[in-house]
Amino acid sequence: MRTNNLFRLTFLLGLTLSFLSSCLTQKEKQQHLVLVDSLLKADHFKFVAQQANPLRANIVSPRLQQLNGSYYMLVSKDTIKAYLPYFGVAQQAPYSSSENGIQFTSTDFSYVKNQTKNGYEISIKPKNYDRANSLFFSISPSGSATLNVSSNHRDPISFTGTIEQWGKD
């Protein structure tokens, strides 16, 4: 009888803790949604690339590339900074090996943002960098994002990743 009551008490305590844990998780999820929305509304965010998906695959460049989290794109109202890899086919060879990726800083660009029922769509067109002449973000409310990059001299490439906070607002 005593063991039975102890079992019931332990079971109820477990259920209560599980419920409280899920409530905290819901609160944290809500806070994350609010953070992502505020970053996008302020036009001040960091995209962290987790996967690269080149248009064409080959032996050297398989279709889907897992990334190590060190590739990113910083976006603010007056500056964009990209440090992304490139896998794919280039119609024009780079001048040096340091120009293989998508790496640039620009203060001269157009920026168009649309809020949709599924999150945000952001189109960025750098005016002084030809290796990425169009950058298009599709961002969910949870902060999951896809970045499509097109160029005049290379095949398109897309990246999947997350939106994060960076720097001081």
C-alpha positions as CSV (number, residue, x, y, z in Angstrom):
1,M,0.0,0.0,0.0
2,R,2.8,2.4,0.9
3,T,4.7,1.6,-2.3
4,N,1.6,2.2,-4.3
5,N,1.1,5.7,-2.8
6,L,4.8,6.5,-3.3
7,F,4.5,5.4,-6.9
8,R,1.4,7.7,-7.4
9,L,3.1,10.6,-5.8
10,T,6.2,10.2,-7.9
11,F,4.1,9.8,-11.0
12,L,2.1,13.0,-10.2
13,L,5.3,14.9,-9.4
14,G,6.8,13.8,-12.7
15,L,3.7,14.9,-14.6
16,T,3.8,18.3,-12.9
17,L,7.5,18.8,-13.7
18,S,6.9,17.8,-17.3
19,F,4.0,20.2,-17.6
20,L,6.1,23.1,-16.1
21,S,9.0,22.2,-18.3
22,S,6.8,22.4,-21.4
23,C,5.4,25.7,-20.3
24,L,8.9,27.2,-20.0
25,T,9.7,25.8,-23.4
26,Q,6.6,27.5,-24.8
27,K,7.6,30.8,-23.2
28,E,11.1,30.5,-24.6
29,K,9.7,29.7,-28.0
30,Q,7.5,32.8,-27.8
31,Q,10.4,35.0,-26.7
32,H,12.5,33.6,-29.7
33,L,9.6,34.5,-32.1
34,V,9.4,38.0,-30.7
35,L,13.2,38.4,-31.0
36,V,13.3,37.2,-34.6
37,D,10.5,39.5,-35.5
38,S,12.1,42.5,-33.8
39,L,15.4,41.8,-35.6
40,L,13.7,41.7,-39.0
41,K,11.6,44.8,-38.3
42,A,14.8,46.7,-37.3
43,D,16.6,45.4,-40.4
44,H,19.5,44.3,-38.2
45,F,20.2,40.6,-38.2
46,K,22.8,37.9,-38.8
47,F,22.1,35.0,-41.1
48,V,24.2,31.9,-40.1
49,A,24.5,29.4,-43.0
50,Q,24.2,25.7,-42.1
51,Q,23.9,24.2,-45.6
52,A,24.8,25.2,-49.1
53,N,22.9,23.9,-52.1
54,P,24.6,24.6,-55.4
55,L,22.5,24.5,-58.6
56,R,24.7,21.8,-60.3
57,A,26.4,18.9,-58.5
58,N,29.6,17.3,-59.6
59,I,32.3,15.0,-58.1
60,V,34.1,17.9,-56.4
61,S,30.9,19.6,-55.3
62,P,28.0,17.3,-54.2
63,R,24.5,18.7,-54.3
64,L,24.2,19.5,-50.6
65,Q,27.1,20.8,-48.5
66,Q,26.9,20.8,-44.7
67,L,28.6,23.9,-43.3
68,N,30.3,24.3,-39.9
69,G,28.4,27.4,-38.8
70,S,31.3,29.8,-39.4
71,Y,29.7,31.3,-42.6
72,Y,27.3,34.2,-42.3
73,M,25.8,37.3,-43.7
74,L,25.3,40.5,-41.6
75,V,22.5,42.8,-42.5
76,S,21.9,46.3,-41.3
77,K,20.2,49.4,-42.7
78,D,23.4,50.8,-44.1
79,T,25.8,47.8,-44.5
80,I,25.7,44.2,-45.6
81,K,28.7,41.9,-45.0
82,A,28.9,38.4,-46.5
83,Y,31.3,35.7,-45.7
84,L,29.8,32.7,-47.5
85,P,31.4,29.8,-49.5
86,Y,30.7,29.1,-53.1
87,F,30.2,25.6,-54.6
88,G,29.2,25.4,-58.2
89,V,30.1,26.4,-61.8
90,A,31.7,29.7,-62.6
91,Q,31.6,31.1,-66.1
92,Q,34.5,33.5,-65.3
93,A,37.5,32.4,-63.2
94,P,38.3,34.5,-60.1
95,Y,41.4,36.7,-60.3
96,S,42.8,35.2,-57.1
97,S,42.1,32.3,-54.8
98,S,40.8,34.7,-52.2
99,E,37.8,35.5,-54.5
100,N,36.4,32.0,-54.6
101,G,33.6,32.5,-52.0
102,I,30.9,35.1,-51.7
103,Q,32.9,37.6,-49.5
104,F,32.2,41.3,-49.6
105,T,31.1,44.3,-47.6
106,S,28.7,46.8,-49.2
107,T,27.2,50.1,-48.2
108,D,25.7,50.7,-51.7
109,F,22.7,48.4,-52.2
110,S,18.9,48.3,-52.6
111,Y,16.8,46.6,-49.9
112,V,13.2,45.6,-50.2
113,K,11.4,43.8,-47.4
114,N,7.9,42.3,-47.5
115,Q,6.1,40.8,-44.6
116,T,4.0,37.8,-45.6
117,K,1.7,35.4,-43.7
118,N,4.7,33.0,-43.6
119,G,7.3,35.4,-42.4
120,Y,9.4,37.8,-44.4
121,E,10.9,38.1,-47.9
122,I,13.9,40.3,-48.3
123,S,15.6,41.2,-51.6
124,I,19.0,42.8,-51.5
125,K,20.9,43.9,-54.6
126,P,24.5,45.1,-54.0
127,K,25.5,47.7,-56.6
128,N,29.3,47.3,-56.2
129,Y,29.8,43.5,-56.2
130,D,29.2,41.4,-59.3
131,R,29.8,38.0,-57.8
132,A,26.4,38.3,-56.0
133,N,24.1,40.7,-57.8
134,S,20.9,39.4,-56.2
135,L,20.4,38.1,-52.6
136,F,16.9,36.9,-51.7
137,F,15.9,35.8,-48.2
138,S,12.8,33.8,-47.3
139,I,12.5,33.9,-43.5
140,S,10.0,32.0,-41.3
141,P,8.7,33.5,-38.1
142,S,10.8,31.0,-36.1
143,G,14.0,32.3,-37.7
144,S,14.6,29.5,-40.2
145,A,15.8,31.1,-43.4
146,T,16.8,30.4,-47.0
147,L,19.1,32.7,-48.9
148,N,19.2,32.4,-52.7
149,V,22.3,34.1,-54.4
150,S,22.5,34.8,-58.1
151,S,25.3,36.2,-60.1
152,N,26.2,37.1,-63.7
153,H,29.3,35.0,-63.6
154,R,28.3,32.0,-61.6
155,D,25.6,29.4,-61.2
156,P,23.0,30.3,-58.5
157,I,23.5,28.8,-55.0
158,S,21.2,28.7,-52.1
159,F,21.9,28.5,-48.4
160,T,19.7,27.4,-45.5
161,G,20.3,28.6,-41.9
162,T,19.0,30.7,-39.1
163,I,18.5,34.3,-38.2
164,E,20.3,35.5,-35.1
165,Q,21.1,38.7,-33.2
166,W,24.5,40.4,-33.7
167,G,26.1,43.5,-32.5
168,K,24.4,46.3,-30.6
169,D,21.1,47.6,-31.8
